[in-house]
């Protein structure tokens, strides 16, 4: 995943835009019932490309719906992999933020 991140950072914005545009116009939904292989589908609850609404489209699918996927991917792209020391550092900084300290005890 780190190599993908590095490659994306070096890519031209126009290339990424062209790919996203193509993906937005391309669909393989009609052919999905003919995929006779096991599929592990990780998708966001509101994913427009791979909607989680109809798992029967793939006969051998196991779907996991991940909430907050966009935030997780954005965090990874911005900060890279969170090693335990880096995660602890970010957690400590978040806990010391005045808004976090003003929240009721059960919400932190």
MMTF fields as JSON, N, C-alpha, C and O atoms, coordinates in Angstrom:
{
  "mmtfVersion": "1.0.0",
  "mmtfProducer": "UNKNOWN",
  "numBonds": 431,
  "numAtoms": 432,
  "numGroups": 108,
  "numChains": 1,
  "numModels": 1,
  "chainsPerModel": [1],
  "groupsPerChain": [108],
  "chainIdList": ["A"],
  "bondAtomList": [4, 2, 8, 6, 12, 10, 16, 14, 20, 18, 24, 22, 28, 26, 32, 30, 36, 34, 40, 38, 44, 42, 48, 46, 52, 50, 56, 54, 60, 58, 64, 62, 68, 66, 72, 70, 76, 74, 80, 78, 84, 82, 88, 86, 92, 90, 96, 94, 100, 98, 104, 102, 108, 106, 112, 110, 116, 114, 120, 118, 124, 122, 128, 126, 132, 130, 136, 134, 140, 138, 144, 142, 148, 146, 152, 150, 156, 154, 160, 158, 164, 162, 168, 166, 172, 170, 176, 174, 180, 178, 184, 182, 188, 186, 192, 190, 196, 194, 200, 198, 204, 202, 208, 206, 212, 210, 216, 214, 220, 218, 224, 222, 228, 226, 232, 230, 236, 234, 240, 238, 244, 242, 248, 246, 252, 250, 256, 254, 260, 258, 264, 262, 268, 266, 272, 270, 276, 274, 280, 278, 284, 282, 288, 286, 292, 290, 296, 294, 300, 298, 304, 302, 308, 306, 312, 310, 316, 314, 320, 318, 324, 322, 328, 326, 332, 330, 336, 334, 340, 338, 344, 342, 348, 346, 352, 350, 356, 354, 360, 358, 364, 362, 368, 366, 372, 370, 376, 374, 380, 378, 384, 382, 388, 386, 392, 390, 396, 394, 400, 398, 404, 402, 408, 406, 412, 410, 416, 414, 420, 418, 424, 422, 428, 426],
  "bondOrderList": [1, 1, 1, 1, 1, 1, 1, 1, 1, 1, 1, 1, 1, 1, 1, 1, 1, 1, 1, 1, 1, 1, 1, 1, 1, 1, 1, 1, 1, 1, 1, 1, 1, 1, 1, 1, 1, 1, 1, 1, 1, 1, 1, 1, 1, 1, 1, 1, 1, 1, 1, 1, 1, 1, 1, 1, 1, 1, 1, 1, 1, 1, 1, 1, 1, 1, 1, 1, 1, 1, 1, 1, 1, 1, 1, 1, 1, 1, 1, 1, 1, 1, 1, 1, 1, 1, 1, 1, 1, 1, 1, 1, 1, 1, 1, 1, 1, 1, 1, 1, 1, 1, 1, 1, 1, 1, 1],
  "groupList": [{"groupName": "UNK", "atomNameList": ["N", "CA", "C", "O"], "elementList": ["N", "C", "C", "O"], "formalChargeList": [0, 0, 0, 0], "bondAtomList": [1, 0, 2, 1, 3, 2], "bondOrderList": [1, 1, 2], "singleLetterCode": "X", "chemCompType": "L-PEPTIDE LINKING"}],
  "groupTypeList": [0, 0, 0, 0, 0, 0, 0, 0, 0, 0, 0, 0, 0, 0, 0, 0, 0, 0, 0, 0, 0, 0, 0, 0, 0, 0, 0, 0, 0, 0, 0, 0, 0, 0, 0, 0, 0, 0, 0, 0, 0, 0, 0, 0, 0, 0, 0, 0, 0, 0, 0, 0, 0, 0, 0, 0, 0, 0, 0, 0, 0, 0, 0, 0, 0, 0, 0, 0, 0, 0, 0, 0, 0, 0, 0, 0, 0, 0, 0, 0, 0, 0, 0, 0, 0, 0, 0, 0, 0, 0, 0, 0, 0, 0, 0, 0, 0, 0, 0, 0, 0, 0, 0, 0, 0, 0, 0, 0],
  "groupIdList": [1, 2, 3, 4, 5, 6, 7, 8, 9, 10, 11, 12, 13, 14, 15, 16, 17, 18, 19, 20, 21, 22, 23, 24, 25, 26, 27, 28, 29, 30, 31, 32, 33, 34, 35, 36, 37, 38, 39, 40, 41, 42, 43, 44, 45, 46, 47, 48, 49, 50, 51, 52, 53, 54, 55, 56, 57, 58, 59, 60, 61, 62, 63, 64, 65, 66, 67, 68, 69, 70, 71, 72, 73, 74, 75, 76, 77, 78, 79, 80, 81, 82, 83, 84, 85, 86, 87, 88, 89, 90, 91, 92, 93, 94, 95, 96, 97, 98, 99, 100, 101, 102, 103, 104, 105, 106, 107, 108],
  "secStructList": [7, 2, 2, 2, 2, 2, 2, 2, 2, 2, 1, 7, 2, 2, 2, 2, 2, 2, 2, 2, 2, 2, 2, 2, 2, 7, 7, 7, 4, 4, 4, 4, 4, 4, 7, 7, 1, 7, 3, 3, 3, 3, 3, 3, 6, 6, 7, 1, 1, 1, 7, 6, 6, 7, 4, 4, 4, 1, 6, 6, 3, 3, 3, 3, 3, 3, 6, 6, 2, 2, 2, 2, 2, 2, 2, 2, 2, 2, 2, 7, 1, 7, 7, 2, 2, 2, 2, 2, 2, 2, 2, 2, 2, 2, 2, 6, 1, 2, 2, 2, 2, 6, 1, 7, 4, 4, 4, 7],
  "xCoordList": [0.83, 0.0, 0.874, 0.519, 1.984, 2.882, 3.377, 3.512, 3.648, 4.087, 2.978, 3.251, 1.742, 0.611, 0.521, 0.342, 0.646, 0.605, 1.698, 1.444, 2.923, 4.044, 3.809, 4.105, 3.277, 3.001, 1.936, 2.068, 0.894, -0.158, 0.39, 0.005, 1.282, 1.86, 2.692, 2.832, 3.243, 4.062, 3.243, 3.758, 1.987, 1.148, 0.7, 0.627, 0.407, -0.16, -1.643, -2.357, -2.085, -3.49, -4.429, -5.501, -4.032, -4.89, -5.046, -6.11, -3.989, -4.075, -5.05, -5.851, -4.976, -5.882, -7.313, -8.227, -7.516, -8.855, -9.419, -10.603, -8.582, -9.017, -9.437, -10.456, -8.654, -8.981, -10.29, -11.139, -10.449, -11.673, -12.874, -13.934, -12.717, -13.806, -14.175, -15.356, -13.17, -13.421, -14.135, -15.098, -13.658, -14.276, -15.73, -16.576, -16.022, -17.385, -18.332, -19.536, -17.795, -18.615, -18.631, -19.409, -17.805, -17.634, -18.369, -18.314, -19.052, -19.756, -19.627, -19.722, -19.413, -19.381, -20.523, -20.521, -21.496, -22.579, -23.318, -23.654, -23.578, -24.322, -23.579, -24.212, -22.257, -21.483, -21.183, -20.66, -21.502, -21.146, -21.735, -21.037, -22.98, -23.509, -22.714, -22.858, -21.886, -21.11, -19.718, -18.982, -19.34, -18.043, -18.134, -18.841, -17.438, -17.507, -16.224, -15.578, -15.881, -14.709, -15.108, -16.02, -14.431, -14.728, -14.296, -13.234, -15.132, -14.857, -15.013, -16.017, -14.008, -14.093, -14.292, -13.379, -15.464, -15.85, -15.837, -16.678, -14.879, -14.851, -15.345, -14.772, -16.386, -16.975, -17.446, -17.696, -17.559, -18.109, -19.626, -20.217, -20.244, -21.704, -22.362, -23.493, -21.678, -22.235, -21.393, -21.374, -20.706, -19.822, -20.64, -21.545, -20.319, -21.058, -20.549, -21.279, -19.31, -18.728, -19.112, -19.524, -18.982, -19.321, -20.365, -20.036, -21.613, -22.646, -22.862, -22.856, -23.05, -23.223, -24.644, -24.913, -25.55, -26.972, -27.386, -28.349, -26.704, -27.17, -26.05, -25.459, -25.756, -24.692, -25.042, -24.16, -26.304, -26.682, -26.139, -26.198, -25.614, -25.037, -23.822, -23.538, -23.124, -21.972, -22.329, -22.617, -22.317, -22.748, -21.86, -22.347, -20.572, -19.663, -18.996, -17.774, -19.815, -19.288, -19.438, -20.412, -18.457, -18.543, -18.313, -17.217, -19.338, -19.251, -19.084, -19.791, -18.131, -17.918, -18.131, -17.454, -19.063, -19.331, -18.55, -18.729, -17.688, -16.855, -17.416, -17.521, -17.77, -18.174, -16.916, -15.878, -16.995, -15.906, -14.688, -13.574, -14.883, -13.768, -13.057, -11.828, -13.834, -13.218, -12.253, -11.183, -12.622, -11.742, -10.489, -9.393, -10.643, -9.492, -8.499, -7.292, -9.01, -8.131, -7.479, -6.288, -8.243, -7.673, -6.562, -5.521, -6.776, -5.748, -4.5, -3.384, -4.69, -3.536, -2.774, -1.545, -3.512, -2.847, -2.116, -1.059, -2.672, -2.028, -0.841, 0.195, -0.991, 0.017, 0.825, 1.819, 0.428, 1.113, 0.707, -0.207, 1.382, 1.029, 1.24, 2.239, 0.293, 0.415, 1.116, 0.499, 2.406, 3.155, 2.699, 2.161, 2.899, 2.441, 2.923, 2.116, 4.21, 4.604, 3.876, 3.497, 3.681, 3.001, 1.533, 0.984, 0.9, -0.496, -0.643, -1.573, 0.265, 0.211, 0.394, -0.282, 1.312, 1.558, 0.305, -0.061, -0.362, -1.576, -2.704, -3.472, -2.799, -3.82, -3.598, -4.542, -2.342, -2.036, -2.365, -2.916, -2.024, -2.321, -3.824, -4.301, -4.576, -6.03, -6.636, -7.553, -6.128, -6.666, -6.39, -7.15, -5.308, -4.97, -5.687, -5.568, -6.434, -7.157, -8.285, -8.972, -8.495, -9.517, -10.921, -11.685, -11.289, -12.634, -12.832, -13.919, -11.795, -11.905, -12.073, -12.882, -11.323, -11.417, -12.74, -13.122, -13.459, -14.749, -15.891, -17.016, -15.628, -16.678, -17.005, -16.15, -18.24, -18.601, -17.694, -17.216, -17.47, -16.497, -16.722, -15.748, -17.944, -18.21, -17.965, -18.019, -17.7, -17.563, -16.119, -15.885, -15.156, -13.754, -13.276, -12.114],
  "yCoordList": [-1.187, 0.0, 1.25, 2.263, 1.178, 2.333, 2.67, 3.844, 1.65, 1.898, 2.55, 3.408, 2.151, 2.766, 4.237, 5.101, 4.511, 5.893, 6.735, 7.853, 6.198, 6.929, 7.175, 8.253, 6.169, 6.316, 7.391, 8.208, 7.388, 8.398, 9.803, 10.738, 9.954, 11.271, 11.781, 12.99, 10.869, 11.245, 11.387, 11.861, 10.984, 10.985, 12.392, 13.29, 12.539, 13.794, 13.84, 12.845, 14.99, 15.144, 14.828, 14.258, 15.194, 14.937, 13.436, 12.992, 12.649, 11.192, 10.593, 9.723, 11.063, 10.568, 10.958, 10.147, 12.194, 12.66, 11.839, 11.5, 11.518, 10.707, 9.32, 8.796, 8.724, 7.392, 7.413, 6.54, 8.404, 8.508, 8.71, 8.127, 9.529, 9.749, 8.446, 8.131, 7.693, 6.412, 5.45, 4.788, 5.373, 4.49, 4.876, 4.009, 6.165, 6.64, 6.228, 6.088, 6.037, 5.667, 4.16, 3.691, 3.409, 1.987, 1.142, 1.416, 0.12, -0.767, -2.211, -2.494, -3.102, -4.537, -5.258, -6.484, -4.486, -5.055, -6.159, -7.184, -5.97, -6.988, -8.323, -9.37, -8.3, -9.522, -10.182, -11.296, -9.516, -10.052, -11.43, -12.248, -11.733, -13.07, -14.204, -15.358, -13.901, -14.929, -15.123, -16.003, -14.331, -14.491, -15.715, -15.691, -16.766, -17.996, -18.178, -19.225, -17.166, -17.202, -16.59, -15.766, -16.987, -16.351, -14.878, -14.54, -14.022, -12.584, -12.077, -12.339, -11.35, -10.664, -9.195, -8.54, -8.67, -7.317, -6.422, -6.558, -5.512, -4.505, -3.207, -2.723, -2.654, -1.454, -0.515, -0.924, 0.742, 1.728, 1.669, 1.226, 2.104, 2.063, 2.906, 2.622, 3.933, 4.822, 4.807, 5.795, 3.72, 3.618, 3.661, 2.85, 4.612, 4.754, 3.805, 3.503, 3.328, 2.45, 0.995, 0.292, 0.54, -0.837, -0.777, -0.941, -0.545, -0.418, -1.73, -2.797, -1.66, -2.879, -3.433, -4.456, -2.788, -3.101, -4.482, -5.044, -5.047, -6.305, -7.333, -7.48, -8.048, -9.051, -10.231, -11.024, -10.374, -11.507, -11.348, -12.291, -10.175, -9.997, -10.897, -11.317, -11.182, -12.09, -13.364, -13.32, -14.497, -15.733, -16.195, -16.855, -15.861, -16.349, -15.175, -15.128, -14.234, -13.012, -13.034, -13.554, -12.46, -12.158, -10.651, -10.166, -9.917, -8.464, -7.987, -8.422, -7.083, -6.421, -4.935, -4.336, -4.341, -2.914, -2.156, -2.35, -1.296, -0.505, 0.904, 1.609, 1.307, 2.69, 3.54, 3.06, 4.752, 5.725, 5.386, 5.793, 4.64, 4.269, 5.502, 5.543, 6.507, 7.704, 8.358, 8.817, 8.407, 9.011, 8.16, 8.701, 6.842, 5.969, 6.091, 6.179, 6.095, 6.212, 7.588, 7.702, 8.629, 9.982, 10.097, 10.698, 9.526, 9.559, 8.829, 9.303, 7.668, 6.911, 7.688, 7.754, 8.279, 9.027, 10.26, 10.628, 10.892, 12.08, 11.742, 12.404, 10.714, 10.429, 9.175, 8.944, 8.35, 7.086, 6.083, 6.342, 4.938, 3.918, 4.454, 5.114, 4.164, 4.603, 3.527, 2.552, 3.714, 2.81, 3.064, 4.134, 2.113, 2.319, 3.648, 4.333, 4.045, 5.331, 6.523, 7.46, 6.489, 7.59, 7.637, 8.718, 6.481, 6.426, 6.973, 7.729, 6.596, 7.086, 8.595, 9.285, 9.105, 10.545, 11.297, 12.304, 10.806, 11.458, 11.352, 12.296, 10.193, 10.012, 10.986, 11.607, 11.116, 12.04, 13.478, 14.231, 13.858, 15.22, 15.455, 16.524, 14.448, 14.595, 14.718, 15.51, 13.941, 13.984, 15.322, 15.753, 15.972, 17.244, 18.428, 19.561, 18.161, 19.235, 19.721, 18.904, 21.047, 21.595, 21.067, 20.87, 20.828, 20.327, 18.911, 18.563, 18.093, 16.721, 16.742, 15.988, 17.593, 17.661, 18.222, 18.004, 18.94, 19.506, 18.52, 18.799, 17.37, 16.387, 15.613, 15.469, 15.11, 14.27, 13.04, 12.56, 12.55, 11.488, 10.246, 9.649, 9.836, 8.61, 8.697, 7.671, 9.873, 10.045, 9.981, 9.694, 10.225, 10.261, 8.941, 8.815],
  "zCoordList": [0.0, 0.0, 0.0, -0.604, 0.66, 0.688, -0.713, -1.058, -1.518, -2.898, -3.72, -4.559, -3.488, -4.185, -3.802, -4.66, -2.52, -2.023, -2.661, -3.109, -2.704, -3.3, -4.791, -5.306, -5.471, -6.899, -7.136, -8.046, -6.323, -6.466, -6.248, -6.951, -5.28, -5.013, -6.189, -6.371, -6.984, -8.137, -9.422, -10.434, -9.387, -10.585, -10.941, -10.102, -12.213, -12.705, -12.319, -12.439, -11.863, -11.466, -12.63, -12.426, -13.848, -15.001, -15.26, -15.692, -14.998, -15.169, -14.166, -14.507, -12.933, -11.894, -12.237, -12.091, -12.693, -13.067, -14.224, -14.224, -15.205, -16.343, -15.881, -16.329, -14.985, -14.47, -13.679, -13.857, -12.813, -12.008, -12.921, -12.693, -13.948, -14.896, -15.606, -15.752, -16.046, -16.702, -15.749, -16.137, -14.492, -13.5, -13.261, -13.04, -13.303, -13.062, -14.189, -13.97, -15.387, -16.546, -16.802, -17.633, -16.12, -16.404, -15.37, -14.171, -15.85, -14.938, -15.421, -16.615, -14.481, -14.79, -14.075, -13.963, -13.595, -12.795, -13.546, -12.953, -14.842, -15.595, -15.677, -15.809, -15.601, -15.691, -14.356, -14.324, -13.259, -11.941, -11.637, -11.039, -12.014, -11.706, -12.354, -11.951, -13.338, -14.033, -13.429, -13.876, -12.433, -11.76, -10.857, -9.849, -11.204, -10.418, -9.607, -9.665, -8.872, -7.996, -6.662, -6.607, -5.581, -4.296, -4.329, -4.851, -3.767, -3.75, -2.326, -1.664, -1.868, -0.571, -0.884, -1.388, -0.596, -0.957, 0.277, 1.166, 0.319, 1.387, 0.769, -0.207, 1.323, 0.745, 1.837, 2.971, 1.476, 2.394, 2.367, 1.382, 3.421, 3.507, 2.42, 2.027, 1.93, 0.913, -0.358, -1.092, -0.628, -1.796, -3.078, -3.271, -3.957, -5.213, -6.291, -7.235, -6.169, -7.18, -6.924, -7.846, -5.684, -5.313, -4.21, -3.035, -4.574, -3.545, -2.802, -3.415, -1.503, -0.714, -0.744, -0.115, -1.455, -1.346, -1.851, -1.33, -2.834, -3.412, -3.54, -4.61, -2.444, -2.51, -3.399, -3.728, -3.801, -4.662, -6.077, -6.867, -6.412, -7.741, -7.955, -9.077, -6.888, -6.961, -6.218, -5.022, -6.904, -6.255, -5.1, -4.182, -5.128, -4.077, -3.36, -3.226, -2.904, -2.302, -0.786, -0.242, -0.133, 1.299, 1.411, 1.133, 1.816, 1.866, 3.297, 4.205, 3.475, 4.752, 4.508, 3.672, 5.231, 5.074, 6.134, 7.336, 5.65, 6.548, 6.647, 5.644, 7.845, 8.051, 8.148, 8.604, 7.737, 7.865, 7.006, 7.335, 5.902, 5.03, 4.495, 4.437, 4.104, 3.539, 4.511, 4.11, 5.788, 6.791, 7.005, 7.152, 7.023, 7.21, 6.057, 6.278, 4.833, 3.667, 3.631, 3.339, 3.925, 3.938, 4.971, 4.702, 6.145, 7.182, 6.721, 6.93, 6.089, 5.608, 4.547, 4.578, 3.604, 2.537, 3.077, 2.565, 4.1, 4.668, 5.562, 5.5, 6.39, 7.402, 7.154, 7.843, 6.184, 5.963, 7.028, 7.811, 7.064, 8.054, 9.466, 9.751, 10.335, 11.724, 12.534, 12.964, 12.734, 13.592, 15.026, 15.31, 15.938, 17.317, 17.933, 18.563, 17.778, 18.364, 17.735, 18.437, 16.406, 15.719, 16.136, 16.35, 16.249, 16.673, 18.088, 18.369, 18.973, 20.348, 20.397, 21.16, 19.579, 19.527, 19.082, 19.687, 18.016, 17.531, 18.558, 18.745, 19.224, 20.252, 21.403, 21.891, 21.835, 22.931, 22.545, 23.349, 21.306, 20.854, 20.81, 21.191, 20.34, 20.264, 21.659, 21.871, 22.602, 23.97, 24.647, 25.514, 24.253, 24.892, 24.246, 24.713, 23.165, 22.492, 23.393, 24.006, 23.489, 24.397, 24.126, 25.071, 22.855, 22.569, 23.078, 23.539, 23.0, 23.497, 25.005, 25.547, 25.692, 27.15, 27.615, 28.765, 26.759, 27.139, 26.949, 27.366, 26.327, 26.066, 27.336, 28.209, 27.449, 28.593, 28.654, 27.627, 29.835, 30.077, 29.233, 28.774, 29.01, 28.275, 26.777, 26.101, 26.232, 24.794, 24.338, 23.164, 25.175, 24.767, 24.228, 23.843]
}
